[in-house]
Every structure is written in structure tokens, then in C-alpha cells.
Amino acid sequence: MDASWSAERLSDRLQIQEVLHRYCAAIDRIQPDALMANVFHADATIDKSGAPVAVATFVAVAARHSGVPSTSHMMSNFFIDFFDHDSAFMESWCLALERHPSSGPENRTVDRIYRVRYGDRFERRSDGRWRIGARTFVLDHVLSVATDFTLDQPDEGHFRGQRDAGDPIIRMRVRLGLPPA
């Protein structure tokens, strides 16, 4: 049997995938502390253009999301290759949807759809947890579409998602004694 599919490696694969899912939740809920605690090693770097920056710089910039009323990051197509016992490379695809508030002369809300790929070097260090040590971020495509606000008006029959502790799912997690994400 290929060692990359042993019971231990299957567990490692699931732990690594969960790190990316926690990345999506932390970005969508604007939780910079969760990014640092659950996703990245403190000395991690992110490279978007050939000039890697410290993850702390990226996390600070991610705070810009507070001006974006709603986002949804969805991960798919994971490829994981282990290159030693505590190191792995993962290529993954992400589709990010962002609602941007009205601006410009037309004063129309815009939805942006980003298709990106991540190349992540994962490391399991002394605490035994997998986290990202280095990320290469590739932007493949952006689609920007003016929205029809009449389709997105709150109604009495549905919860509305929020990017903070007021979100119905976060409130449910807290009621169950679970952390927010």
C-alpha cells in the first residue's frame, strides 16, 4: 500500500483540509486571531507577486474585509503531496464571492467572483498541529457583476448572514458550547 494513503496519512490529509476550511471561515467572519491561531504559523509568508510578505501583514490587510458586507470562500480540488513526515505541499482551488457596497457614479452594489489557487507548504511543528508555513496565491480570474438589489432584500422568512457574532450559525455554535469557528 502506498504510504501516502496509510491511516496516519489519511488523518493528516483531513487535518490539512480542515485548516483550509478554517481559513475560509476566519476570512468570511473577519477573525484575524483565528487565522493566526488555526491556519498560519506565526512566521509564515504569503507570496502574491514574487515578493513574499509576513503573514501578519496579510492578516492586517484582510481587515479590509470589514467594508465588504458579505463574503463566501469555498475550497475545492485538493492535491496533497507529503515530502517528509511533517511537511506537505497542497494545491487547492478557491472560489470567493464578495458583495461590495455601492460606489461610483452608478451607485450600484457589485458582486465580485474571484477564482484563485493556493500553493501551500504545510508543516506540523512541535505542537503537533498542521498549519501553513508558506503560501503562493494565484489569481486566475475575477468577474464583477452589478447586482439587482430587489432580489437581495431581507424578508421575514429567512435568517440573514452576518460577518460577526450576530450571525445565526455563530450564535448556535456558542449556545452549544462550541467556539465561534
Residue, then its C-alpha position, 0 to 999 in steps of 0.5 A: m500500500d502506498a504510504s501516502w494513503s496509510a491511516e496516519r496519512l489519511s488523518d493528516r490529509l483531513q487535518i490539512q483540509e480542515v485548516l483550509h476550511r478554517y481559513c475560509a471561515a476566519i476570512d468570511r467572519i473577519q477573525p484575524d486571531a483565528l487565522m493566526a491561531n488555526v491556519f498560519h504559523a506565526d512566521a509564515t509568508i504569503d507570496k502574491s507577486g514574487a515578493p513574499v510578505a509576513v503573514a501578519t501583514f496579510v492578516a492586517v490587510a484582510a481587515r479590509h474585509s470589514g467594508v465588504p458586507s458579505t463574503s463566501h470562500m469555498m475550497s475545492n480540488f485538493f492535491i496533497d503531496f507529503f515530502d517528509h513526515d511533517s511537511a506537505f505541499m497542497e494545491s487547492w482551488c478557491l472560489a470567493l464571492e464578495r458583495h461590495p457596497s455601492s460606489g461610483p457614479e452608478n451607485r450600484t452594489v457589485d458582486r465580485i467572483y474571484r477564482v484563485r489557487y493556493g500553493d501551500r507548504f504545510e508543516r506540523r511543528s512541535d505542537g503537533r498541529w498542521r498549519i501553513g508555513a508558506r503560501t503562493f496565491v494565484l489569481d486566475h480570474v475575477l468577474s464583477v457583476a452589478t447586482d439587482f438589489t430587489l432580489d437581495q432584500p431581507d424578508e421575514g422568512h429567512f435568517r440573514g448572514q452576518r460577518d460577526a457574532g450576530d450571525p445565526i450559525i455563530r450564535m448556535r455554535v456558542r449556545l452549544g458550547l462550541p467556539p465561534a469557528 
